[in-house]
C-alpha cells in the first residue's frame, strides 16, 4: 500500500502540469502577426494562435467539414508546404501514408503559430456562405425528403453537377454535407435529398422541424465528383444516398443532349427504396442511349419485383463492357464502393477510369 501514495502524487502532478501548459498556451502565448500564403498567389495576414480552418473561415475561405472542428471527419484537408509544425496524433488516424508524404494536413488541427504556406483546391476558394429560404419540402418516401431552397444572399450560386453544400444546423456549430440534386442552370435555387438518420442531428431537424419559409445557411459549393470528359460513354453506380450527386450529374447530361451511352446501376434494399423509379424507367423507354438497371438486395417475400436481386456489384458482374469506351462513376457507402470498384477492375477497367465518392 505504501507505493500507492507516491503514484497518486505523480499522477496529480502530471495532470496539474498538463492543465498549466494548456492555460499557458491559451492565455500567455502571443504569436503576433502571421501570414497565410495560399497557392503562391496571395497572402492573408492574421493574428497567430488560432486553428487554420478558423482563420480561413474568418477570411471567407470555407473548407468542408462535418464535425465542427473536432478533428473527427477529416474533410478539411489542406496541403501544408511549410510552417504547419509536426503532425498531431489526432491527424494521423485521418491520413494515409500517401497523404503524409504529400504534406496533407487536417486544417482544424493545425494551429497557426508562424507564417504558413498552404495549397487549396480551386473549389475551396470559390465556396461562399449563403443565406436561403426554404421554398418547399416534399416527401419522396417515409424516410427521404426533397428540400428546395431559394437563395437570398448571394442570390445565385455557380456549381457543377455532382458538387455538394455544407448545411449549417440552426442553434449549433454543426454542419452536414448534402449533394445538390438540382441542375446548375437554376442558379437562384438548389434542391437536396435528406434521408432521415436515426439520431442524426441535421436530418432530424430537417424532417421534424424545418418548415417552408424558414431561413437556413450553408457554405459551398464543395467537391470534385464531377464529369470533365464527355468523349466517353458513362456508367453510373449509386447506392443509398449516393443517388443524389448521380441524379444531378445524369439529368444534367440528359438535359444537355449527351450523345454517348449512359448505363445507370442503382442498388436499393427494397422496392420502397427505389427512389424516382418511374421517372428513370420512363427515360429508359424514351431514350435509346439510356439504360436503367436497378437491383434489390433485400427482396420482400410478398414483393412482385421481377428485376435484378442481390447486391449491386453482383448485378454488375453479369454484364460485359467495352472497357475502353466507358468512364465509371460510383457513389454510395464505402463498402459498396469497394466491392463495385473490385468488380470493374476485374473486368479490365483502369483505376484512372473509375471515379468514386463516399456518402
Phi, psi and omega per residue, in radians:
X1 nan -0.435 -3.056
X2 -1.128 -0.478 -3.075
X3 -1.356 -0.261 -3.062
X4 -1.192 -0.717 -3.091
X5 -1.070 -0.839 3.084
X6 -1.048 -0.657 3.139
X7 -1.120 -0.786 3.119
X8 -1.074 -0.688 3.128
X9 -1.105 -0.754 3.131
X10 -1.080 -0.747 3.138
X11 -1.094 -0.782 -3.136
X12 -1.125 -0.744 3.124
X13 -1.089 -0.762 3.138
X14 -1.083 -0.758 3.131
X15 -1.115 -0.720 3.136
X16 -1.121 -0.739 3.108
X17 -1.096 -0.684 3.102
X18 -1.067 -0.765 3.120
X19 -1.106 -0.744 3.139
X20 -1.067 -0.751 -3.129
X21 -1.126 -0.718 3.120
X22 -1.103 -0.789 -3.141
X23 -1.146 -0.684 3.124
X24 -1.111 -0.726 3.127
X25 -1.099 -0.683 -3.052
X26 -1.316 -0.740 -2.964
X27 -1.864 -0.399 -3.036
X28 -1.830 -0.484 -3.101
X29 -1.192 2.280 3.096
X30 -2.253 1.812 -3.073
X31 -1.572 -0.134 3.101
X32 1.148 -2.774 -3.138
X33 -1.306 2.359 3.034
X34 -2.261 2.638 3.111
X35 -1.913 2.291 3.017
X36 -1.718 1.948 3.124
X37 -1.609 2.124 -3.033
X38 -2.008 2.098 3.056
X39 0.944 0.421 -3.099
X40 1.010 0.327 -3.090
X41 -1.879 -0.684 -3.098
X42 -2.669 2.903 -3.042
X43 -2.214 2.396 3.041
X44 -1.968 2.040 3.057
X45 -1.392 2.334 -3.115
X46 -2.436 2.907 2.972
X47 -1.567 2.141 -3.083
X48 -1.152 2.815 3.075
X49 2.034 -0.272 3.137
X50 -1.778 2.912 3.093
X51 -1.239 2.621 -3.067
X52 -1.057 -0.748 -3.119
X53 -1.111 -0.630 3.122
X54 -1.150 -0.786 -3.132
X55 -1.150 -0.638 3.090
X56 -1.153 -0.762 3.130
X57 -1.113 -0.658 3.091
X58 -1.058 -0.410 3.140
X59 -1.890 0.451 3.025
X60 1.098 0.578 2.980
X61 -2.031 1.951 -2.955
X62 -1.874 1.982 3.082
X63 -1.563 2.578 3.074
X64 -1.138 2.567 3.115
X65 -2.912 2.558 3.061
X66 -2.304 0.257 -3.107
X67 -2.184 0.209 3.115
X68 0.985 0.643 3.065
X69 1.343 0.339 -3.118
X70 -1.496 -0.110 3.116
X71 1.331 0.561 -3.125
X72 -2.031 -0.378 -3.059
X73 -1.607 -0.544 3.116
X74 1.321 0.253 -3.083
X75 -1.439 -0.478 -3.044
X76 -1.491 1.057 -3.054
X77 -1.508 2.342 3.064
X78 -2.386 2.774 3.000
X79 -1.675 2.094 3.114
X80 -1.834 1.904 -3.085
X81 -1.431 -0.475 -3.122
X82 -2.903 2.526 2.994
X83 1.613 0.129 -3.095
X84 -1.617 -0.080 -3.093
X85 1.284 -2.987 -3.111
X86 -1.304 2.616 3.049
X87 -1.173 2.308 -3.103
X88 -1.484 2.716 3.071
X89 -0.989 -0.573 3.141
X90 -1.175 -0.362 3.115
X91 -1.516 -0.553 -2.970
X92 -1.084 -0.576 3.130
X93 -1.233 -0.276 -3.084
X94 -1.816 -0.043 -3.069
X95 -2.122 2.483 3.026
X96 -1.501 2.979 3.074
X97 -1.083 -0.655 3.098
X98 -1.106 -0.718 3.072
X99 -0.991 -0.820 -3.086
X100 -1.122 -0.706 3.084
X101 -1.102 -0.534 -3.126
X102 -1.584 0.184 3.086
X103 1.130 0.526 3.074
X104 -1.353 2.396 3.110
X105 -2.305 2.834 3.071
X106 -1.702 1.954 -2.928
X107 -1.077 -0.545 -3.115
X108 -1.334 -0.079 3.116
X109 -1.924 -0.086 -3.114
X110 -1.701 2.003 3.084
X111 -1.574 2.304 -3.128
X112 -1.466 1.930 -3.120
X113 -2.029 -0.221 -3.129
X114 -2.666 -3.135 3.064
X115 -1.004 2.418 -3.060
X116 -2.327 2.449 -3.089
X117 -2.034 2.077 -3.045
X118 -2.287 2.803 3.010
X119 -2.107 2.350 3.115
X120 -2.193 2.543 3.038
X121 -1.189 2.683 -3.082
X122 -1.031 -0.612 -3.105
X123 -1.123 -0.512 3.091
X124 -1.194 -0.591 3.134
X125 -1.297 -0.399 3.141
X126 -1.556 -0.267 -3.095
X127 -1.137 2.504 3.141
X128 -2.308 2.993 2.987
X129 -1.760 2.309 -3.063
X130 -2.077 2.487 2.914
X131 -1.798 2.369 -3.094
X132 -2.493 2.824 3.088
X133 -1.990 2.403 3.127
X134 -1.215 2.037 -3.088
X135 -1.551 -0.704 3.139
X136 -2.781 2.748 3.041
X137 -2.339 2.100 -3.055
X138 -2.171 2.299 3.090
X139 -1.333 2.160 3.029
X140 -1.647 -0.663 3.064
X141 -2.708 3.069 3.140
X142 -0.985 -0.475 -3.092
X143 -2.056 0.251 -3.111
X144 -2.403 2.247 3.106
X145 -2.130 2.495 2.933
X146 -1.712 2.208 -3.086
X147 -2.138 2.240 3.125
X148 -1.907 2.452 -3.140
X149 -2.184 2.397 3.028
X150 -1.733 2.218 -3.073
X151 -1.301 2.439 3.118
X152 -1.894 -0.997 -3.105
X153 -2.595 2.082 -0.197
X154 -1.055 2.755 -3.055
X155 -1.390 -0.176 -3.133
X156 -2.426 2.696 3.094
X157 -2.274 2.379 3.053
X158 -1.837 1.994 3.133
X159 -2.434 2.864 3.092
X160 -1.863 2.416 3.127
X161 -0.925 2.236 -3.092
X162 1.929 -0.254 -3.140
X163 -1.422 2.967 -3.100
X164 -2.336 2.937 3.057
X165 -2.114 2.857 3.065
X166 -1.895 1.890 -3.089
X167 -1.458 2.218 3.130
X168 -1.495 2.305 -3.126
X169 -1.544 2.104 -3.087
X170 -0.954 2.534 3.115
X171 1.110 0.331 3.065
X172 -2.477 2.982 3.016
X173 -1.652 0.079 -3.049
X174 -1.457 2.668 3.009
X175 -2.563 2.695 -3.106
X176 -2.329 2.621 -3.099
X177 -1.591 2.321 3.068
X178 -2.423 2.292 3.119
X179 -1.264 2.522 3.106
X180 -1.412 2.239 3.126
X181 -1.764 -0.250 3.106
X182 -1.318 2.996 -3.055
X183 -1.646 2.606 -3.066
X184 -1.058 -0.420 -3.112
X185 -1.124 -0.514 -3.131
X186 -1.512 1.417 -2.967
X187 -1.306 -0.321 -3.076
X188 -1.661 0.149 3.130
X189 -2.746 2.766 3.035
X190 -2.408 2.742 3.059
X191 -2.238 2.563 -3.133
X192 -2.264 2.750 2.936
X193 -1.872 2.166 -3.101
X194 -2.059 1.917 3.101
X195 -1.578 2.318 3.140
X196 -1.221 2.124 3.108
X197 -1.932 2.215 -3.116
X198 -1.010 2.109 -3.118
X199 1.409 -0.004 -3.126
X200 -1.262 2.168 -3.053
X201 -1.097 -0.827 -3.063
X202 -1.366 -0.802 -3.100
X203 -1.120 -0.614 3.089
X204 -1.148 -0.714 3.100
X205 -1.071 -0.813 -3.117
X206 -1.093 -0.796 -3.059
X207 -1.288 -0.591 -3.003
X208 -1.799 -0.494 -2.966
X209 -2.070 -0.596 -3.046
X210 -1.146 2.401 3.127
X211 -2.284 2.710 3.055
X212 -0.980 2.354 -3.105
X213 1.697 -0.292 3.126
X214 -1.202 2.556 3.087
X215 -1.522 2.620 3.122
X216 -2.571 2.715 3.108
X217 -2.204 2.541 3.096
X218 -2.636 2.809 3.041
X219 -2.002 2.679 3.116
X220 2.706 -3.000 -0.063
X221 -1.356 2.697 3.111
X222 -2.165 2.824 2.957
X223 1.735 2.758 -3.118
X224 -2.280 0.325 3.100
X225 -1.408 1.311 -3.011
X226 -2.393 2.830 3.128
X227 -1.679 2.171 3.118
X228 -1.981 -0.202 -3.108
X229 -2.095 1.940 -3.126
X230 -1.773 0.213 -3.095
X231 -1.562 -0.122 -3.083
X232 -2.046 2.717 2.964
X233 -1.177 2.826 -2.990
X234 -2.305 2.368 2.985
X235 -1.939 2.176 3.026
X236 -1.847 2.447 3.021
X237 -2.326 2.175 -3.125
X238 -2.333 2.560 3.040
X239 -2.565 2.562 -3.131
X240 1.036 -2.390 -3.130
X241 -1.324 -0.001 3.038
X242 -1.137 -0.165 3.095
X243 -1.136 -0.447 -3.003
X244 -1.137 -1.033 -3.138
X245 -1.135 -0.613 3.123
X246 -1.085 -0.708 -3.140
X247 -1.068 -0.808 -3.135
X248 -1.101 -0.809 -3.124
X249 -1.093 -0.822 -3.047
X250 -1.168 -0.826 -3.132
X251 -1.172 -0.533 3.073
X252 -1.164 -0.732 3.087
X253 -1.080 -0.794 -3.130
X254 -1.104 -0.736 3.122
X255 -1.124 -0.511 3.124
X256 -1.539 0.164 3.102
X257 1.085 0.746 3.077
X258 -0.995 2.270 -3.017
X259 -1.640 -0.200 -3.123
X260 -1.368 3.063 3.081
X261 -1.345 2.490 3.017
X262 -2.212 2.142 3.014
X263 -2.014 2.225 -3.092
X264 -2.078 1.903 3.054
X265 -1.668 2.149 -3.055
X266 -2.178 2.024 3.138
X267 -1.699 2.180 3.119
X268 -2.304 2.768 3.112
X269 -1.292 -0.982 -3.104
X270 -2.336 3.054 -3.139
X271 -1.084 -0.438 3.098
X272 -1.135 -0.424 -3.122
X273 -1.674 0.167 3.102
X274 -1.474 1.222 -3.070
X275 -1.114 2.363 3.097
X276 1.092 0.423 -3.075
X277 -1.007 -0.883 -3.086
X278 -1.056 -0.689 -3.138
X279 -1.107 -0.782 -3.109
X280 -1.220 -0.660 3.096
X281 -1.131 -0.659 3.101
X282 -1.137 -0.713 3.087
X283 -1.083 -0.705 -3.131
X284 -1.129 -0.590 3.106
X285 -1.241 -0.594 -3.044
X286 -1.520 -0.450 -3.009
X287 -1.995 2.215 -3.136
X288 -1.255 -0.442 -3.050
X289 -1.737 0.218 -3.136
X290 -2.149 2.183 3.103
X291 -2.175 2.286 -3.111
X292 -1.987 2.122 -3.083
X293 -2.192 1.577 3.070
X294 -1.530 2.697 3.099
X295 -2.484 2.459 3.126
X296 -1.845 2.192 -3.102
X297 -1.529 -0.372 -3.112
X298 -2.295 1.154 -3.091
X299 -1.082 2.295 3.126
X300 -1.374 2.562 -3.052
X301 -1.063 -0.645 -3.103
X302 -1.636 0.234 -3.112
X303 -1.394 2.453 3.113
X304 -1.561 0.180 -3.084
X305 -1.016 2.252 -3.129
X306 -2.044 0.107 -3.112
X307 -1.549 -2.788 -3.105
X308 -1.140 2.524 3.062
X309 -2.226 2.836 -3.081
X310 1.729 3.129 3.139
X311 -1.273 2.680 -2.977
X312 -1.107 -0.565 3.114
X313 -1.153 -0.504 3.102
X314 -1.229 -0.606 3.074
X315 -1.181 -0.761 -3.129
X316 -1.069 -0.603 3.138
X317 -1.014 -0.449 -3.087
X318 -1.362 -0.247 -3.033
X319 -1.740 2.617 3.027
X320 -1.921 2.469 -3.084
X321 -2.303 2.618 2.939
X322 -1.433 1.715 -2.925
X323 -1.048 -0.518 -3.113
X324 -1.358 -0.209 -3.088
X325 -1.556 -0.412 -2.913
X326 -1.934 2.573 2.803
X327 -1.876 2.545 -3.056
X328 -2.059 2.299 3.104
X329 -2.163 2.086 -3.053
X330 -2.126 2.272 3.135
X331 -2.461 2.310 3.133
X332 2.782 -2.805 3.109
X333 -1.090 2.606 -3.055
X334 -1.041 -0.658 -3.137
X335 -1.081 -0.714 3.108
X336 -1.148 -0.761 3.133
X337 -1.014 -0.780 -3.119
X338 -1.075 -0.767 -3.113
X339 -1.200 -0.751 -3.139
X340 -1.131 -0.778 3.124
X341 -1.051 -0.716 3.124
X342 -1.062 -0.709 3.133
X343 -1.132 -0.821 -3.130
X344 -1.136 -0.655 3.114
X345 -1.148 -0.665 3.111
X346 -1.154 -0.446 3.123
X347 -1.473 -0.033 3.062
X348 1.820 0.112 3.104
X349 -1.273 2.461 3.037
X350 -1.302 2.566 3.130
X351 -1.018 -0.608 -3.122
X352 -1.246 -0.152 3.104
X353 -1.753 0.080 -3.141
X354 -2.048 2.092 -3.115
X355 -1.997 2.336 -3.038
X356 -2.267 2.702 3.079
X357 -2.553 2.123 -3.114
X358 -1.535 2.141 3.125
X359 -1.855 nan nan
